[in-house]
Every structure is written in structure tokens, then in C-alpha cells.
Amino acid sequence: TGPLCSVDQLVLQVPAQPLLEGDTVTLRCQVWQNMSVTDVKFYRGDDEVSRSLSGTELSLSPLQLHHSG
């Protein structure tokens, strides 16, 4: 099934500063208009790297070169 809200209502929040190997980063999936977000999937290219039915964050720690992309 597709998203229950329009994709243009979704925002992926990422840090504005450059990141280095060894750092910790948290990516957040947010939606406008206080709608609830469920069944969040994070992808790198075409590969699913994380799926959560309740969480909206993906934390990577420590960052490694293969996390780029």
C-alpha cells in the first residue's frame, strides 16, 4: 500500500553540518499538519535499510564510509 498522506507532506530532517566517520547522525521523518506517521521505511538507493511501525527516526552510529549516498 502507498502512503496515507501525500508525499509532499513528508519531510526528511537531516543535520545541516558536515558529518565525519565516527560521528552519530539521526534522520527523522516528519509530516506536516500534525498527522501521525507509521510504517516508516528508510532507503539508501533502492535498498531498505530500516523499517519501523512506530518510530520515525533512524540513528547511525558510528558513521562509516558505507553509510554515504
N, C-alpha and C positions, 0 to 999 in steps of 0.2 A: 504494500500500500504506500501511497505517497504521503507527503506532509499534510497535516490537518490545517496548517496555516500556509499562506503564500510564502514562497521562498524569499521574496523581497522584504518580508517582515523579520527575517532571521539575521543576526549579526554574529560574526566570529570575532571575539575580542582577543587580541594578541598584544604582547608588550611592544612599546614603541622604540625601546632601546635595543641596540645590537646585543646578540647573545653569543656566548663563547662556550666551547666544550667544557663540561663540568658544571655549568650553570643549571639552575632549575627553572622551568617555564611551565606556566599553567595557561591553557587555552580554554576559553569559556564560550559556550553557545548561548546567546541571549535572544529574546524575542520582544518585539515592540508591543505596546498596549497591554502589558501585564498578563499575557496569555501564558498558560502553563506549557512547559516543554517536557516531553517524554520521548523515550526511544531515540536517544541521541547517538549518532554514529559519526566517528571521526575517520577521515580518509587521508591517506598520503598517496596521491595519484589515484589509481583505481583500486588500491588495496585498503580494506577496512583495518584500522589499527586499534580501534576501541569502540565498544558499544555499551550503552547504559540505558536501562529502562527508567531510571530516576535521576541520575546525575547529569549535570550539564558541563562538567569540567574534565579536562584531560591534563594530567601533570606528567611531565617528562623530567626525570632526574636520575642520574646526572645526564645532561645533554651529551650526545655523541654525534660524530660526523654523519652516521647513517640516519639520524633524525631529520636532516636537512631536506628541503624540497618543497 
